[in-house]
């Protein structure tokens, strides 16, 4: 098992897996029963937080499992608010478009990261937080998974201009079809 994000504490005991867990569904490593760690579906209303992460997983080509920590809703709401303020002028909207183009490599990253046999994966939403120096970024890309990890890895190595007015959050929503 591999993990993107926080690795759960699996030292609490033997790992048990409940039935009917499928790739792509939100899951949790539950440690409420002493001596056991139970991998189970997340319940309605359970969200990732600082104490407990919720994951989804994908089977890899080598038959291993890779778990992706899901972003918590509070973080996404906060990024939306910051983006609304940051991209409120013509100058900042132009900067945002530059960041999006650089992050996605003018579309080349999408071509490289999406498997060739994929018909449609729907919307990809990306929040790209550029540091005030322009030298560092933090990216949040939804839905979490292998494609978005590839996009983050690709976009994190790109070079960005210094943002107008300090740290900047750009947002892109792209409908990915054939």
HELIX and SHEET records of a PDB file:
HELIX    1   1 UNK A   73  UNK A   86  1                                  14    
HELIX    2   2 UNK A   90  UNK A  103  1                                  14    
HELIX    3   3 UNK A  105  UNK A  107  5                                   3    
HELIX    4   4 UNK A  108  UNK A  113  1                                   6    
HELIX    5   5 UNK A  146  UNK A  156  1                                  11    
SHEET    1   A 6 UNK A   2  UNK A   4  0                                        
SHEET    2   A 6 UNK A  65  UNK A  69  1                                        
SHEET    3   A 6 UNK A  54  UNK A  59 -1                                        
SHEET    4   A 6 UNK A  27  UNK A  30 -1                                        
SHEET    5   A 6 UNK A  36  UNK A  41 -1                                        
SHEET    6   A 6 UNK A  14  UNK A  17  1                                        
SHEET    1   B 3 UNK A 137  UNK A 142  0                                        
SHEET    2   B 3 UNK A 122  UNK A 130 -1                                        
SHEET    3   B 3 UNK A 168  UNK A 176 -1                                        
END                                                                             
